[in-house]
Amino acid sequence: MRSILFAAALMAATPALAQETAPTPPAASDAASDTADAEAAFEARAEAFQGRIRQMGEEMGAAIAAAGTDRARRDADLDAVQSRYQPEMDAFAADLEAFVLPQIAAMPADQQSGARAGVEAGMTQLRGLPATVRAQAEQAADNPQ
């Protein structure tokens, strides 16, 4: 399964936001330091989040293997894994959105709409990760290569 670097993907989806988050001028060194610290902390969270996504995929693969040909058991076990991870995905998406939206608000008005649309699309993808990982695990199990 591919590793997703959420912050980078979000910045790529909203190029204006990436420009807006360029280093601040030295006159605002305290604010720049706080911003850099916040960005570094969120990057660390994103890396840990990637690990959780990998773990979710592994658990789903194990559930599929354990269920064998019993589709009812497979579906029930996958439902359990998916529902266990969904709140975590939702919380991370909400935190990321709260982290990025103030940056968008600081952008020129003509760039805000596009940036918001990119963030909304990214949040939808993040919140949908459990279903996406499940679909990939099921497809891999149903179509071994």
DSSP file with accessible surface (Angstrom, degrees, kcal/mol):
  #  RESIDUE AA STRUCTURE BP1 BP2  ACC     N-H-->O    O-->H-N    N-H-->O    O-->H-N    TCO  KAPPA ALPHA  PHI   PSI    X-CA   Y-CA   Z-CA
    1    1 A M              0   0  124      0, 0.0     2,-0.2     0, 0.0    53,-0.0   0.000 360.0 360.0 360.0 140.4    0.0    0.0    0.0
    2    2 A R        -     0   0  204      1,-0.1     2,-0.3    52,-0.0     0, 0.0  -0.457 360.0-124.5 -73.4 141.5    1.3    3.5   -0.8
    3    3 A S        -     0   0   72     -2,-0.2     2,-0.5     2,-0.0    -1,-0.1  -0.665  23.9-146.6 -83.2 136.4    2.3    5.7    2.0
    4    4 A I        -     0   0   62     -2,-0.3     2,-1.0    42,-0.1     3,-0.1  -0.928   9.2-157.6-110.6 124.1    0.5    9.0    1.9
    5    5 A L     >  -     0   0   88     -2,-0.5     4,-2.5     1,-0.2     5,-0.2  -0.838  15.9-170.4 -97.8  96.1    2.1   12.2    3.0
    6    6 A F  H  > S+     0   0   16     -2,-1.0     4,-2.7     1,-0.2     5,-0.2   0.882  77.8  50.1 -61.5 -44.7   -1.0   14.2    3.8
    7    7 A A  H  > S+     0   0   23      1,-0.2     4,-2.5     2,-0.2    -1,-0.2   0.934 113.7  46.3 -63.4 -42.1    0.5   17.6    4.3
    8    8 A A  H  > S+     0   0   49      2,-0.2     4,-2.6     1,-0.2    -2,-0.2   0.917 112.9  49.8 -66.3 -40.9    2.5   17.4    1.1
    9    9 A A  H  X S+     0   0   51     -4,-2.5     4,-2.2     2,-0.2    -1,-0.2   0.909 111.0  49.8 -64.2 -39.9   -0.5   16.2   -0.8
   10   10 A L  H  X S+     0   0    9     -4,-2.7     4,-1.3    -5,-0.2    -2,-0.2   0.926 111.3  48.1 -65.3 -42.8   -2.6   19.0    0.6
   11   11 A M  H  < S+     0   0   44     -4,-2.5     7,-0.5     1,-0.2    -2,-0.2   0.895 111.5  50.7 -65.0 -37.6    0.0   21.6   -0.3
   12   12 A A  H  < S+     0   0   79     -4,-2.6    -1,-0.2     1,-0.2    -2,-0.2   0.877 109.1  51.6 -67.1 -35.0    0.2   20.1   -3.8
   13   13 A A  H  < S+     0   0   61     -4,-2.2    -1,-0.2     1,-0.3    -2,-0.2   0.754 118.9  37.7 -73.2 -22.5   -3.6   20.3   -4.2
   14   14 A T    >X  +     0   0    4     -4,-1.3     4,-1.6    -3,-0.2     3,-0.9  -0.673  67.5 174.1-129.5  78.1   -3.6   23.9   -3.1
   15   15 A P  H 3> S+     0   0   81      0, 0.0     4,-2.0     0, 0.0     5,-0.2   0.851  79.7  59.1 -57.3 -33.1   -0.5   25.5   -4.7
   16   16 A A  H 3> S+     0   0   22      1,-0.2     4,-2.2     2,-0.2     5,-0.1   0.893 103.9  51.8 -64.5 -35.4   -1.5   29.0   -3.5
   17   17 A L  H <> S+     0   0    0     -3,-0.9     4,-1.7     2,-0.2    -1,-0.2   0.912 106.0  54.2 -66.0 -39.4   -1.5   27.7    0.1
   18   18 A A  H  < S+     0   0   40     -4,-1.6    -1,-0.2    -7,-0.5    -2,-0.2   0.909 110.3  46.9 -61.8 -39.5    2.0   26.3   -0.4
   19   19 A Q  H >< S+     0   0  136     -4,-2.0     3,-1.4     1,-0.2    -1,-0.2   0.902 109.8  54.2 -67.2 -39.2    3.1   29.8   -1.6
   20   20 A E  H 3< S+     0   0   76     -4,-2.2    -1,-0.2     1,-0.3    -2,-0.2   0.791 102.6  57.2 -66.8 -26.4    1.4   31.4    1.4
   21   21 A T  T 3< S+     0   0   33     -4,-1.7    -1,-0.3    -5,-0.1    -2,-0.2   0.222  76.6 131.4 -94.3  19.0    3.2   29.2    3.9
   22   22 A A  S <  S-     0   0   55     -3,-1.4    -3,-0.0     1,-0.2    -4,-0.0  -0.240  75.9 -70.0 -62.6 158.3    6.6   30.3    2.7
   23   23 A P        -     0   0  127      0, 0.0    -1,-0.2     0, 0.0     9,-0.0  -0.192  55.4-120.1 -53.4 141.7    9.0   31.4    5.5
   24   24 A T        -     0   0   63      1,-0.1    -3,-0.0    -3,-0.1     8,-0.0  -0.425  37.4 -85.9 -81.1 157.8    8.0   34.6    7.2
   25   25 A P    >   -     0   0   87      0, 0.0     3,-1.8     0, 0.0     7,-0.2  -0.233  39.0-109.7 -63.5 154.2   10.3   37.6    7.2
   26   26 A P  G >  S+     0   0  118      0, 0.0     3,-1.2     0, 0.0     4,-0.1   0.761 110.7  74.4 -58.4 -24.7   12.9   37.8   10.0
   27   27 A A  G 3  S+     0   0  104      1,-0.3     3,-0.2     2,-0.1     2,-0.1   0.806  97.6  48.7 -61.2 -25.6   11.1   40.7   11.7
   28   28 A A  G <> S+     0   0   39     -3,-1.8     4,-3.3     1,-0.2    -1,-0.3  -0.277  72.3 145.0-105.6  47.1    8.5   38.3   12.9
   29   29 A S  H <>  +     0   0   71     -3,-1.2     4,-2.5     1,-0.2    -1,-0.2   0.863  70.0  48.5 -60.1 -39.4   11.0   35.8   14.3
   30   30 A D  H  > S+     0   0  128     -3,-0.2     4,-2.4     2,-0.2    -1,-0.2   0.942 115.7  44.0 -65.1 -45.9    8.9   34.7   17.3
   31   31 A A  H  > S+     0   0   54      2,-0.2     4,-2.6     1,-0.2    -2,-0.2   0.909 114.3  50.5 -64.7 -40.5    5.8   34.2   15.1
   32   32 A A  H  X S+     0   0   25     -4,-3.3     4,-2.9     1,-0.2    -2,-0.2   0.908 110.4  49.6 -64.5 -40.1    7.9   32.4   12.4
   33   33 A S  H  X S+     0   0   58     -4,-2.5     4,-2.6    -5,-0.3    -1,-0.2   0.915 111.3  48.8 -64.9 -42.3    9.3   30.2   15.1
   34   34 A D  H  X S+     0   0  108     -4,-2.4     4,-2.4     2,-0.2    -2,-0.2   0.914 113.2  47.7 -62.6 -42.5    5.9   29.4   16.4
   35   35 A T  H  X S+     0   0   65     -4,-2.6     4,-2.8     2,-0.2    -2,-0.2   0.929 112.5  48.4 -65.2 -44.8    4.6   28.6   12.9
   36   36 A A  H  X S+     0   0   50     -4,-2.9     4,-2.6     1,-0.2    -2,-0.2   0.904 112.1  49.6 -62.6 -40.7    7.6   26.5   12.1
   37   37 A D  H  X S+     0   0   98     -4,-2.6     4,-2.5     2,-0.2    -1,-0.2   0.913 111.7  48.5 -63.5 -42.7    7.2   24.6   15.4
   38   38 A A  H  X S+     0   0   43     -4,-2.4     4,-2.3     2,-0.2    -2,-0.2   0.911 112.3  48.6 -64.7 -41.7    3.5   24.0   14.7
   39   39 A E  H  X S+     0   0   49     -4,-2.8     4,-2.5     2,-0.2    -2,-0.2   0.917 112.0  48.9 -65.2 -41.7    4.2   22.8   11.2
   40   40 A A  H  X S+     0   0   58     -4,-2.6     4,-2.1     1,-0.2    -2,-0.2   0.913 111.0  50.3 -64.7 -40.4    6.9   20.4   12.4
   41   41 A A  H  X S+     0   0   60     -4,-2.5     4,-2.0     1,-0.2    -1,-0.2   0.911 111.7  47.7 -64.4 -40.2    4.6   19.1   15.1
   42   42 A F  H  X S+     0   0   20     -4,-2.3     4,-2.5     1,-0.2    -2,-0.2   0.890 108.5  54.4 -71.0 -34.8    1.9   18.5   12.5
   43   43 A E  H  X S+     0   0  105     -4,-2.5     4,-2.2     2,-0.2    -1,-0.2   0.914 107.8  50.6 -62.4 -39.9    4.3   16.8   10.1
   44   44 A A  H  X S+     0   0   58     -4,-2.1     4,-2.2     1,-0.2    -2,-0.2   0.913 110.4  49.5 -63.8 -41.0    5.2   14.4   13.0
   45   45 A R  H  X S+     0   0  104     -4,-2.0     4,-2.6     1,-0.2    -2,-0.2   0.897 108.8  53.0 -62.7 -40.6    1.5   13.7   13.5
   46   46 A A  H  X S+     0   0    1     -4,-2.5     4,-2.1     2,-0.2    -2,-0.2   0.900 108.4  50.0 -63.3 -39.2    1.1   13.1    9.8
   47   47 A E  H  X S+     0   0  117     -4,-2.2     4,-1.5     2,-0.2    -1,-0.2   0.922 112.0  47.2 -65.5 -41.9    3.9   10.5    9.8
   48   48 A A  H  X S+     0   0   64     -4,-2.2     4,-1.8     1,-0.2    -2,-0.2   0.898 109.4  55.1 -64.6 -37.9    2.4    8.8   12.8
   49   49 A F  H  X S+     0   0    8     -4,-2.6     4,-2.2     1,-0.2    -2,-0.2   0.893 102.7  56.1 -62.7 -39.1   -1.0    8.8   11.1
   50   50 A Q  H  X S+     0   0   21     -4,-2.1     4,-2.4     1,-0.2    -1,-0.2   0.900 105.0  52.9 -59.6 -40.4    0.6    7.1    8.1
   51   51 A G  H  X S+     0   0   24     -4,-1.5     4,-2.5     1,-0.2    -1,-0.2   0.891 107.1  51.5 -62.0 -39.8    1.7    4.3   10.4
   52   52 A R  H  X S+     0   0   76     -4,-1.8     4,-2.6     2,-0.2    -1,-0.2   0.883 108.1  51.9 -65.7 -36.5   -1.9    4.0   11.7
   53   53 A I  H  X S+     0   0   10     -4,-2.2     4,-2.5     2,-0.2    -2,-0.2   0.928 110.2  48.2 -66.5 -42.5   -3.1    3.7    8.1
   54   54 A R  H  X S+     0   0  105     -4,-2.4     4,-2.5     1,-0.2    -2,-0.2   0.927 111.5  50.8 -61.0 -42.9   -0.6    0.9    7.4
   55   55 A Q  H  X S+     0   0   77     -4,-2.5     4,-2.7     1,-0.2    -2,-0.2   0.915 108.6  51.7 -61.8 -42.0   -1.6   -0.8   10.6
   56   56 A M  H  X S+     0   0    0     -4,-2.6     4,-2.5     1,-0.2    -1,-0.2   0.930 109.9  49.5 -60.6 -44.3   -5.3   -0.6    9.5
   57   57 A G  H  X S+     0   0   10     -4,-2.5     4,-2.5     1,-0.2    -1,-0.2   0.903 110.8  49.7 -61.5 -41.3   -4.4   -2.1    6.2
   58   58 A E  H  X S+     0   0  137     -4,-2.5     4,-2.5     2,-0.2    -1,-0.2   0.907 110.7  49.7 -64.4 -41.8   -2.5   -4.9    7.8
   59   59 A E  H  X S+     0   0   49     -4,-2.7     4,-2.3     2,-0.2    -2,-0.2   0.899 111.2  49.4 -64.2 -39.0   -5.4   -5.6   10.2
   60   60 A M  H  X S+     0   0    0     -4,-2.5     4,-2.3     2,-0.2    -2,-0.2   0.919 110.7  49.9 -66.7 -41.0   -7.8   -5.7    7.3
   61   61 A G  H  X S+     0   0   34     -4,-2.5     4,-2.5     1,-0.2    -2,-0.2   0.916 111.6  48.7 -61.7 -41.7   -5.6   -8.1    5.4
   62   62 A A  H  X S+     0   0   62     -4,-2.5     4,-2.8     2,-0.2    -1,-0.2   0.893 109.7  52.1 -66.1 -38.5   -5.4  -10.3    8.4
   63   63 A A  H  X S+     0   0   12     -4,-2.3     4,-1.9     2,-0.2    -2,-0.2   0.916 110.3  48.4 -64.3 -40.4   -9.1  -10.3    8.9
   64   64 A I  H  X S+     0   0   15     -4,-2.3     4,-1.2     2,-0.2    -2,-0.2   0.938 113.2  47.3 -64.9 -44.8   -9.6  -11.3    5.2
   65   65 A A  H  < S+     0   0   78     -4,-2.5     3,-0.4     1,-0.2    -2,-0.2   0.916 112.2  49.7 -63.6 -42.0   -7.1  -14.1    5.6
   66   66 A A  H  < S+     0   0   54     -4,-2.8    -1,-0.2     1,-0.2    -2,-0.2   0.841 108.1  53.8 -67.2 -32.2   -8.7  -15.3    8.8
   67   67 A A  H >< S+     0   0    6     -4,-1.9     3,-2.3     1,-0.2    -1,-0.2   0.750  82.1 178.6 -75.2 -22.8  -12.2  -15.3    7.3
   68   68 A G  T 3< S-     0   0   48     -4,-1.2    -1,-0.2    -3,-0.4    -2,-0.1  -0.369  70.1 -16.0  58.2-124.9  -11.1  -17.5    4.4
   69   69 A T  T 3  S+     0   0  148     -2,-0.1     2,-1.3     1,-0.1    -1,-0.3   0.429 107.0 109.7 -92.7   0.9  -14.2  -18.2    2.2
   70   70 A D    <>  -     0   0   81     -3,-2.3     4,-2.5     1,-0.2     5,-0.1  -0.625  45.1-177.4 -80.6  94.5  -16.7  -17.1    4.9
   71   71 A R  H  > S+     0   0  125     -2,-1.3     4,-2.9     1,-0.2     5,-0.2   0.850  78.7  54.9 -64.1 -37.1  -18.0  -13.8    3.4
   72   72 A A  H  > S+     0   0   73      2,-0.2     4,-2.4     1,-0.2    -1,-0.2   0.934 111.7  44.1 -63.7 -43.7  -20.2  -13.0    6.4
   73   73 A R  H  > S+     0   0  114      2,-0.2     4,-3.0     1,-0.2     5,-0.3   0.918 113.1  52.3 -65.6 -43.0  -17.3  -13.3    8.8
   74   74 A R  H  X S+     0   0   13     -4,-2.5     4,-2.6     2,-0.2     5,-0.2   0.943 111.7  45.4 -58.2 -48.5  -15.1  -11.3    6.4
   75   75 A D  H  X S+     0   0   66     -4,-2.9     4,-2.6     1,-0.2    -1,-0.2   0.915 114.4  48.3 -63.5 -42.8  -17.6   -8.5    6.2
   76   76 A A  H  X S+     0   0   53     -4,-2.4     4,-2.1    -5,-0.2    -1,-0.2   0.918 113.5  46.9 -64.1 -43.2  -18.2   -8.4    9.9
   77   77 A D  H  X S+     0   0   52     -4,-3.0     4,-2.2     2,-0.2    -2,-0.2   0.905 113.7  47.7 -67.4 -40.3  -14.5   -8.4   10.7
   78   78 A L  H  X S+     0   0    0     -4,-2.6     4,-2.9    -5,-0.3     5,-0.2   0.891 109.4  54.0 -67.3 -38.6  -13.8   -5.7    8.2
   79   79 A D  H  X S+     0   0   85     -4,-2.6     4,-2.8    -5,-0.2    -1,-0.2   0.916 108.9  49.9 -58.3 -42.8  -16.7   -3.6    9.5
   80   80 A A  H  X S+     0   0   46     -4,-2.1     4,-1.7     2,-0.2    -2,-0.2   0.921 113.1  44.6 -64.0 -44.5  -15.2   -3.9   13.0
   81   81 A V  H  X S+     0   0   10     -4,-2.2     4,-1.8     2,-0.2     5,-0.2   0.949 114.8  49.0 -64.8 -47.3  -11.8   -2.8   11.8
   82   82 A Q  H  X S+     0   0   42     -4,-2.9     4,-1.9     1,-0.2     3,-0.2   0.931 112.0  47.5 -60.0 -45.1  -13.2    0.0    9.7
   83   83 A S  H  < S+     0   0   77     -4,-2.8    -1,-0.2     1,-0.2    -2,-0.2   0.816 108.5  56.0 -70.3 -25.8  -15.4    1.4   12.5
   84   84 A R  H  < S+     0   0  133     -4,-1.7     4,-0.3    -5,-0.2    -1,-0.2   0.868 115.5  36.7 -71.7 -34.7  -12.5    1.2   15.0
   85   85 A Y  H  X S+     0   0    1     -4,-1.8     4,-2.0    -3,-0.2     3,-0.4   0.715  96.6  82.3 -90.5 -21.7  -10.3    3.4   12.8
   86   86 A Q  H  X S+     0   0   45     -4,-1.9     4,-2.7     1,-0.2     5,-0.2   0.901  89.2  51.5 -56.0 -45.3  -13.0    5.8   11.4
   87   87 A P  H  > S+     0   0   82      0, 0.0     4,-2.5     0, 0.0    -1,-0.2   0.889 109.7  51.4 -60.6 -35.4  -13.1    8.2   14.5
   88   88 A E  H  > S+     0   0   63     -3,-0.4     4,-2.3    -4,-0.3    -2,-0.2   0.905 110.8  47.6 -66.0 -41.2   -9.3    8.5   14.3
   89   89 A M  H  X S+     0   0    0     -4,-2.0     4,-2.5     2,-0.2    -1,-0.2   0.928 112.7  49.2 -65.4 -43.7   -9.4    9.4   10.6
   90   90 A D  H  X S+     0   0   60     -4,-2.7     4,-2.4     1,-0.2    -2,-0.2   0.909 111.6  49.1 -62.3 -42.3  -12.2   11.9   11.2
   91   91 A A  H  X S+     0   0   49     -4,-2.5     4,-2.5    -5,-0.2    -1,-0.2   0.913 111.2  48.8 -66.0 -41.6  -10.3   13.5   14.1
   92   92 A F  H  X S+     0   0    6     -4,-2.3     4,-2.8     2,-0.2     5,-0.2   0.933 111.5  49.9 -64.4 -43.1   -7.1   13.8   12.1
   93   93 A A  H  X S+     0   0    0     -4,-2.5     4,-2.7     1,-0.2    -2,-0.2   0.922 111.5  48.9 -60.9 -42.9   -9.0   15.4    9.2
   94   94 A A  H  X S+     0   0   42     -4,-2.4     4,-2.5     1,-0.2    -1,-0.2   0.917 112.6  47.8 -64.0 -41.4  -10.6   17.9   11.5
   95   95 A D  H  X S+     0   0   69     -4,-2.5     4,-1.8     2,-0.2    -2,-0.2   0.904 112.6  48.4 -66.3 -41.5   -7.3   18.8   13.1
   96   96 A L  H  X S+     0   0    5     -4,-2.8     4,-2.3     2,-0.2     5,-0.2   0.928 111.4  50.2 -64.9 -42.2   -5.6   19.2    9.8
   97   97 A E  H  X S+     0   0   52     -4,-2.7     4,-2.9     1,-0.2    -2,-0.2   0.933 110.3  49.6 -61.6 -44.0   -8.5   21.4    8.5
   98   98 A A  H  < S+     0   0   68     -4,-2.5    -1,-0.2     1,-0.2    -2,-0.2   0.831 112.0  50.1 -64.5 -30.4   -8.3   23.5   11.7
   99   99 A F  H  < S+     0   0   50     -4,-1.8     4,-0.4    -5,-0.2    -1,-0.2   0.880 118.1  36.9 -74.0 -37.4   -4.5   23.9   11.1
  100  100 A V  H >X S+     0   0    1     -4,-2.3     4,-1.8     1,-0.2     3,-0.8   0.842 100.4  71.5 -88.9 -34.5   -4.8   24.9    7.4
  101  101 A L  H 3X S+     0   0   57     -4,-2.9     4,-2.5     1,-0.3     5,-0.2   0.867  95.0  53.6 -58.1 -39.4   -7.9   27.1    7.4
  102  102 A P  H 3> S+     0   0   85      0, 0.0     4,-1.1     0, 0.0    -1,-0.3   0.876 107.7  52.8 -62.6 -31.6   -6.3   30.0    9.2
  103  103 A Q  H <4 S+     0   0   32     -3,-0.8     4,-0.3    -4,-0.4    -2,-0.2   0.888 108.9  49.1 -67.8 -38.1   -3.6   30.0    6.6
  104  104 A I  H >< S+     0   0    0     -4,-1.8     3,-1.8     1,-0.2    -1,-0.2   0.910 105.7  57.3 -66.6 -40.3   -6.2   30.1    3.8
  105  105 A A  H 3< S+     0   0   56     -4,-2.5    -1,-0.2     1,-0.3    -2,-0.2   0.802 103.3  54.8 -61.2 -26.6   -7.9   33.0    5.5
  106  106 A A  T 3< S+     0   0   66     -4,-1.1    -1,-0.3    -3,-0.2    -2,-0.2   0.559  91.8  96.8 -84.0  -6.7   -4.6   34.9    5.4
  107  107 A M  S <  S-     0   0    7     -3,-1.8     5,-0.1    -4,-0.3   -90,-0.1  -0.348  93.3 -81.2 -77.8 161.3   -4.4   34.4    1.6
  108  108 A P    >>  -     0   0   61      0, 0.0     3,-2.0     0, 0.0     4,-1.0  -0.336  45.2-114.9 -58.5 143.9   -5.5   37.0   -0.9
  109  109 A A  H >> S+     0   0   83      1,-0.3     4,-0.7     2,-0.2     3,-0.6   0.832 113.2  59.5 -54.3 -36.4   -9.3   36.8   -1.4
  110  110 A D  H 34 S+     0   0  137      1,-0.2     4,-0.3     2,-0.1    -1,-0.3   0.681 109.3  44.3 -71.6 -13.4   -9.0   35.7   -5.1
  111  111 A Q  H <> S+     0   0   62     -3,-2.0     4,-1.9     2,-0.1    -1,-0.2   0.617  94.0  79.4-101.1 -15.7   -7.0   32.6   -4.0
  112  112 A Q  H <X S+     0   0   40     -4,-1.0     4,-2.9    -3,-0.6     5,-0.2   0.891  87.2  55.1 -65.0 -40.8   -9.1   31.5   -1.0
  113  113 A S  H  X S+     0   0   93     -4,-0.7     4,-2.3     1,-0.2    -1,-0.2   0.938 111.0  44.0 -61.4 -47.5  -11.9   29.8   -2.9
  114  114 A G  H  > S+     0   0   51     -4,-0.3     4,-2.1     1,-0.2    -1,-0.2   0.903 114.5  49.9 -64.5 -39.8   -9.6   27.5   -4.8
  115  115 A A  H  X S+     0   0    3     -4,-1.9     4,-2.4     1,-0.2    -2,-0.2   0.919 110.2  49.8 -66.4 -42.2   -7.6   26.7   -1.7
  116  116 A R  H  X S+     0   0   90     -4,-2.9     4,-2.9     1,-0.2    -1,-0.2   0.902 109.1  52.5 -62.3 -40.8  -10.7   25.9    0.3
  117  117 A A  H  X S+     0   0   56     -4,-2.3     4,-2.3    -5,-0.2    -1,-0.2   0.911 109.7  49.3 -62.0 -40.9  -12.0   23.6   -2.5
  118  118 A G  H  X S+     0   0   13     -4,-2.1     4,-2.4     2,-0.2    -2,-0.2   0.912 111.8  48.3 -64.0 -40.5   -8.6   21.8   -2.4
  119  119 A V  H  X S+     0   0    1     -4,-2.4     4,-2.8     2,-0.2     5,-0.2   0.930 110.2  51.4 -66.4 -44.0   -8.8   21.4    1.4
  120  120 A E  H  X S+     0   0  117     -4,-2.9     4,-2.2     1,-0.2    -2,-0.2   0.919 111.0  48.3 -59.9 -42.9  -12.4   20.2    1.3
  121  121 A A  H  X S+     0   0   55     -4,-2.3     4,-2.1     1,-0.2    -1,-0.2   0.919 112.2  49.4 -63.6 -42.2  -11.4   17.5   -1.3
  122  122 A G  H  X S+     0   0   15     -4,-2.4     4,-2.5     1,-0.2    -2,-0.2   0.902 109.8  50.7 -63.9 -39.2   -8.5   16.5    0.8
  123  123 A M  H  X S+     0   0    3     -4,-2.8     4,-2.7     2,-0.2     5,-0.2   0.895 108.0  53.0 -67.3 -37.8  -10.6   16.2    3.9
  124  124 A T  H  X S+     0   0  101     -4,-2.2     4,-1.5    -5,-0.2    -1,-0.2   0.924 110.5  47.9 -61.7 -42.6  -13.1   14.1    2.1
  125  125 A Q  H  < S+     0   0  146     -4,-2.1     4,-0.3     2,-0.2    -2,-0.2   0.915 112.0  49.3 -64.8 -43.6  -10.3   11.7    1.0
  126  126 A L  H >< S+     0   0    5     -4,-2.5     3,-1.4     1,-0.2    -2,-0.2   0.940 111.6  47.8 -61.4 -46.4   -8.9   11.6    4.6
  127  127 A R  H 3< S+     0   0   79     -4,-2.7     4,-0.2     1,-0.3    -1,-0.2   0.785 111.5  52.4 -66.6 -25.3  -12.3   10.8    6.1
  128  128 A G  T 3X S+     0   0   24     -4,-1.5     4,-2.5    -5,-0.2    -1,-0.3   0.421  78.3 103.0 -89.9   1.9  -12.8    8.1    3.4
  129  129 A L  H <> S+     0   0   13     -3,-1.4     4,-3.3    -4,-0.3     5,-0.4   0.887  75.6  54.5 -56.6 -43.5   -9.5    6.3    4.1
  130  130 A P  H  > S+     0   0    0      0, 0.0     4,-2.2     0, 0.0    -1,-0.2   0.942 112.8  43.6 -58.1 -41.6  -11.0    3.4    6.0
  131  131 A A  H  > S+     0   0   48     -4,-0.2     4,-2.6    -3,-0.2    -2,-0.2   0.899 115.4  49.4 -68.0 -38.3  -13.4    2.6    3.2
  132  132 A T  H  X S+     0   0   66     -4,-2.5     4,-2.3     2,-0.2    -1,-0.2   0.933 112.0  46.8 -66.6 -46.0  -10.6    3.1    0.6
  133  133 A V  H  X S+     0   0    3     -4,-3.3     4,-2.6     1,-0.2    -2,-0.2   0.913 112.8  51.1 -62.7 -40.6   -8.2    0.9    2.5
  134  134 A R  H  X S+     0   0   29     -4,-2.2     4,-2.9    -5,-0.4     5,-0.2   0.938 109.2  49.6 -62.0 -46.8  -10.9   -1.7    2.9
  135  135 A A  H  X S+     0   0   51     -4,-2.6     4,-2.6     1,-0.2    -1,-0.2   0.905 111.9  48.9 -60.6 -40.2  -11.7   -1.7   -0.8
  136  136 A Q  H  X S+     0   0   74     -4,-2.3     4,-2.5     2,-0.2    -1,-0.2   0.908 111.9  48.6 -66.2 -40.8   -8.1   -2.1   -1.7
  137  137 A A  H  X S+     0   0   18     -4,-2.6     4,-2.1     2,-0.2    -2,-0.2   0.920 113.4  46.9 -65.6 -42.5   -7.7   -5.0    0.7
  138  138 A E  H  X S+     0   0   44     -4,-2.9     4,-2.7     2,-0.2     5,-0.2   0.917 112.4  49.7 -65.6 -41.5  -10.8   -6.7   -0.6
  139  139 A Q  H  X S+     0   0  126     -4,-2.6     4,-2.0    -5,-0.2    -2,-0.2   0.920 110.6  49.9 -63.7 -42.9   -9.7   -6.2   -4.2
  140  140 A A  H  < S+     0   0   66     -4,-2.5    -1,-0.2     1,-0.2    -2,-0.2   0.899 114.1  45.5 -62.8 -38.4   -6.3   -7.6   -3.5
  141  141 A A  H  < S+     0   0   42     -4,-2.1    -2,-0.2     1,-0.2    -1,-0.2   0.882 116.1  44.9 -73.1 -36.6   -7.8  -10.6   -1.8
  142  142 A D  H  < S+     0   0   70     -4,-2.7    -2,-0.2     1,-0.2    -1,-0.2   0.712 123.0  35.5 -80.2 -22.0  -10.4  -11.2   -4.6
  143  143 A N  S  < S-     0   0  101     -4,-2.0    -1,-0.2    -5,-0.2    -2,-0.1  -0.514  77.2-176.8-130.0  63.1   -7.9  -10.7   -7.4
  144  144 A P              0   0  107      0, 0.0    -3,-0.1     0, 0.0    -4,-0.0  -0.339 360.0 360.0 -63.3 145.8   -4.5  -12.1   -6.3
  145  145 A Q              0   0  240     -5,-0.1    -2,-0.0     0, 0.0    -5,-0.0  -0.623 360.0 360.0-102.4 360.0   -1.8  -11.6   -8.9
